[in-house]
Amino acid sequence: MAQAAGVVLAASTVAMPAANAATQAPAATWSPGPATYQEGARYNVGVRMADGTVLRADVYYPTDPGSGRAAAGPFPVLLQQTPYGKEAIGQNGAALANTDVPYLVDRGYIVVIADVRGTGDSGGTWGLFDPVQGRDGATLARWAAALPHSDGKVGLFGESYMGINQFLTVAAAGAGSPIKAMFPIISGHDIYSDTVTSGGIPDVEFSSAYLALVGGLNAANPVAEPLSEAAAAGSLSQLGSLAGAPAVEAQHARALMSTDVSTLASVETGGSQAYDGPYWARRSPASYLRDVVDDHIPAFLVGGWNDLFQQGEPLNYAALQNLSDGLPADAPMQAGQAVTPRYQLMMGPWMHVTTGSGVNMAAVELEWFDTWLRGRDTPLAHTKTPLHLYQLGSGRWVDTSTWPLTGTTATAFYFGAGGAGRDPVSTNHGSLVTAAPTAATGADQVLWSPMSSPCDVQSDQWSAGAASLALSYLQAKNPCDTNDASLGAGPDALTYTSAPFGTAQDIAGPIDATVYATATTTDTELAATVEEVSPSGRSVPLTAGALLGSLRQVDRSRSWVGSNGRYLLADHPLTRVSSRPVVPGRVTRYDITVFPTFARIPAGWRLRVTLTTADTPHLAPSAAQLPHLLGGVYSVQRTAAAASYLNVPLVPAGQLDQPCGSLCSPAGP
């Protein structure tokens, strides 16, 4: 048996299916084929919505290379709705936001890029994932299906915002709509718990950068778009809309200001938007997954292990597969569960703005739409392993089928004193051991602090990967993404480190950090960062999670339990009703949901969890939360009666050995 931290692990209670060619259906053949057409374009086409608001769209269509006229077709249509400026995405030769318009048009697709209501050149007022945008999307899809040379079938595609609003659009369009497939990239599950907060603590790093981005673009785009489109078209006719630019800018600015100020004020003062509830549910893909299945819309999902939606994408995949099998959306998938190729997930080594690097995403999109819009017999149509995962550490892509992964053993590593794998800057040098504590006493004291070391992967992750992207142009990497040892320094941090692993192990799935602690305050803030530690002492961050103590309540019916009967994914309602103050001096249990990962721990390396009372600059308690945290002193328990631990799903290295193949390669399928 495999050995970790010097202790033999129990065999999994779930059999691991053999990973070989026999598990795969006979492969169909498919290739992208050569570029057959050239592209023409019509810019700033007006489309009237049900309430009279006019949205603007750019339409790119195949042309005959000889005559330059629109090709006869008929062609499927791919629709994308963006708040960031349609011309930036549609005319960018670098395939911005995983949208390579020429690649798709040249291979026989009409592509429509539309400005979301209240952005770019479109009229109306903008609201963050406002449900009206779903109704707009349904109208746009029906309009696109009737374009000249269209075959009446529409696919939705795009990343981030452009991925999230695909779910709203499908739900609004209903059964029998022209929408026949979707390809949402980095699109999230629950907007509140994925990005607005982490465990109820506001995510200020991403939110502030995002609001500045949207505000800046929508001040500039009403002027920039006509200029860019005039240049692309070689015609001054596009400049006519410049006359209305000041009025459009003013309208956009008022709506943005109203949305931003009201949302921020509500979050900071403890208003309704400070908690999960109907407002965020209406804006979350999780609310519309049943519509996707009921309306028979195939969906190819894409996510990243250091993306903003690191937790949400696997949950979307599991929910879609479960719903297609008549099972509850929020349940974990089961070993041996039937899967359909209609719902697939590619989870890569990506941060938000680096998504797709190292993979030919345009070719994957093309195969997906060729499968479901053109009815072509492709490998994607037959796969029995629709879950495509990149493994951190080994650099391998593997194919599998269920989430959480079949065959893992949930292993509890208990917090202890005096670990051998010392963190040179830590004040406690704690241990992680698989034997539960037996002592009646034992605790480590940690102080609440408004700041922690920013040198960790979270800082890069929640800036959407901006630092990594910038450094990549210099052929350099962010050193904090591969060594976060400074995170354990100071009185506001505790580290717990295992003995070296005897054999290589894979962490495969969601992780729970259960912490028992007393506090001197009526609320607590705890962040858990999971790392792997090299023999030389380098602390490589893998994943993290956080929890506000007053929002510690767990919904057991929606939580996932590992093979050892302990939580691997504790579901916190994060609602006002679920909020409970911390009782000072009372030992209280906190189940910190650590985002999932898939990573190799080599033999001789150690496992570590760093517990901090802040996550800077990612998280910042709100003005309503802060008074209940100031001056806090916590005593983290490691006793027989209150045994704090890290619960990790492990599987011996190599058991997940079915390669993803060309789909996950730079060359693509």
Disulfide bonds with the S-S distance in Angstrom:
Cys455-Cys480 2.02
Cys660-Cys664 1.88
